[in-house]
Structure formats: C-alpha cells, structure tokens
Amino acid sequence: MHFSNNTPKRDVIRLSGEAPRTSLYAVKVTIGQEKAVVEMLADRAATEGIPITAILSAAELKGYIIIESPTPHHVDELIRGMRHVRGRVQGVVDYAEVDRYLQARPAVEGLAVGTIVEIIAGPFKGMQAKVMNVDKVKEEVTIEILEASYTLPITVHADYVRPIKGVSP
C-alpha cells in the first residue's frame, strides 16, 4: 500500500475556525501504474496548490486510487491531462470502505512453511525462494533460494518477500 499525504508540504488557509469537510473520490488508473500516478498527483497538488488532503493506493485496489478532497472539482482539476489516469468514478466513496485498506497487518501474514515467495529487496532481489521457517515475533522468515545450486538457508525480514504461490504439496 502506498499512502501520500501532501498536507505538510503546503500551507492551508482556513477562513473559518473549523476544519474543512472532505470526501473520498475513486479515480480509475492504468493497472500497474498506481504508485507512479500517486507520486505524480502528489507533486502536482503540492506545486499547483490544489487542496488535496490524501491520496491512497492500496495493493488490493488494482486499477484504482482514492483521493481525499473537499470537492470533486479539485479532483478533476488534479487529474486533468495526467498520464495513466482514465477518469474519476462518479459519486463518493464511503470512509468505511477505505478503512479496511488502512489497517496495519503483520508482515508475516500469508506466509507459511512451504510457501513459494519472490524476494523483492536486498541482494537476492528477483529470485524465487521457498519458506522454511516463519518467526512471527521477529517478523522474519528463513528461506531457501530455489535457483541456487545448493541449499542455502537465509533469514530475512518478512517485508523482503512477497508470496507468489501457496503452500506447495
């Protein structure tokens, strides 16, 4: 999940003493380009002073990002002419629907002994491995690289791996 909040980057002028009310709007984007679009939109909002409170890109929401803004007009202004943006979805997204994407989950969730994973960081990035042990307390996994010619158990943080196949038979 990628979360960009550009509020600290610019000054917000409030005419009244209360905070402005915001709503959540869904924007359709090219699948696989969600993170890049979030970065471009956050930069545009900061440089052009568009009042965007937050931009959310969740891994589970393929092809969509969520933008928090006072009005849909500001969202339309922000996404106008942006690459990989297909348009704003009509209507407002309920906060309860987005809340489940904001829950912090343990890094070892979804990892079990025998799971085939891809290493996404570190010197073995891009290689596939099999999980041999899961330490839930330290959030570490011991893996064996499948592409190695000999058995080499390596212990890495669970954030360094991404499951690609479930427990092998």
N, C-alpha and C positions, 0 to 999 in steps of 0.2 A: 504494500500500500504506500502511496506517496501522498503527502499532505503538504500543501504550500499555503502559508498564511502570510500575506504581504502587508498586513496592517502596520507592523512596526516600521516598515520602510518609508512610510509617508505620513504626513500629518493629516488628521481628520478634524475638520472644523464642524462643530455641532452648534446649531442655532438655539436648541433648547437644552435643558439640563438632562434630559433622558437620552439613553442610547437609541440610535435609530433601529427600527424593526427591519429584520432581514428575512428573506425566504430562500429556499433551495431550488435551484433550477438544474435540470439534466441537459447535457449537451452531447450530441452524438458525434463521435470522432472515429477515425480510421483505427481498426483493431491493431494493436501492437504499437501505436503511436501515442498512447495515453500520457505517458510520462513526459515525452517531448512537448506535447501540447500544453500540459500543465506548466512546464517551465516557461514556454513562450508566452502564455497568457499571464502568468505572474509578472513577468518582465514588462509586458505591455501595460498592465494595470498600474504598476509602480511608476513607469515613465510618463504615462498619459494622465495619471491621477484619477483613474476610473475607480469608483468606490466598490471594490470587491473585498469581502471580508475573508473568504477562504475558498480554496479550490481543492477538491478531493478526487484522487484517482485510486480506486481500490482494485486489487488484482482480480477479485470476483466479478467486477463490473466491466467485462470486456466490451470495448467499443463505446463506453460512456464515461463522462466525468461529471462531477457535481460541483456547481458554483453557488456560493452564498453571496447574495447581493440584495440591496434594498428594493430594486425594481428589475423587471425583466428587460427594460430598456437598456440598462447598464450592461447586462449580459450580452445583448445583441450588439451593442457598441463594441464590447471587448472581443467578440468572436468574428466580427465582420472582416472578411478577407484573409483570415488566418488559415495557413496550410493545415491539412488533415482534419479540419473541422467541417462536419456535414450539416450542422444546424442545431438550433435549440429545440428541445422537445416541448410541445405546448403544455402548459399547466405548471403546477408547483409540486415539488417532491416533499413528502411528509418527513419531518425530522425523525420519527420513529423508524422509518425505512432505512435511513442512513446510519442510525445509531449502532446497528449491528456490525457495520464495517469499521467502526471506531474502537471496538473493544480490543484491548491488548490480549494477544494469545501467546502462550508459551512457544518458544522456538522449536521445541521437540514435538509439538503436536503434529500428528500424522506420520511420525517416524517410528518404525518398529524394526526389530531384528529381522533381516531378510529383505527389507525394502531396498529397491534399486533407486539410487539418487544421482543427481548431477551436481558436481562441485561447481559453485558459482563464484567463488572467491579464493584467493590465495594462489600458491604456485601450481596447484593441480587443477586450476580453473578449466572447465570444459570437459573434464574427464568424468566417466561414469564409475560409480562405486556401489558396493553392497554394504548395508549397515550390519555390523557385527554386534554392537552393544549400544545401548542408549542410557545415558546418565541424566535423569530428569532434574536432579538437584543442581548440577553444574551446567545444565543445558548443553551438554557435549555428546557427540556421537563418535564411536570408533568405527571406521570404515576400512574396507579393503578395495583398492583400485582394481577394477576389472581388466583394464588394459595393460596392467603390469605383468611381466613375465614370471614373477614370483610373488608370493604372498607378503604383503607389506601393510600391517595394520597401522592406521593413522588416526589420532584423536583430534577432532576439530570441533569448533563451536557449531551448534545446530543451525545458526544463521548462514553458514558457509555452504549448506547443501539444500537442494530442492528435490522433493520426491518426484520421480517420473513414472515409477511402476510400483504397484503394491507388493505385498509380501510374496516372494517367489515360492513355487510349490516345492 
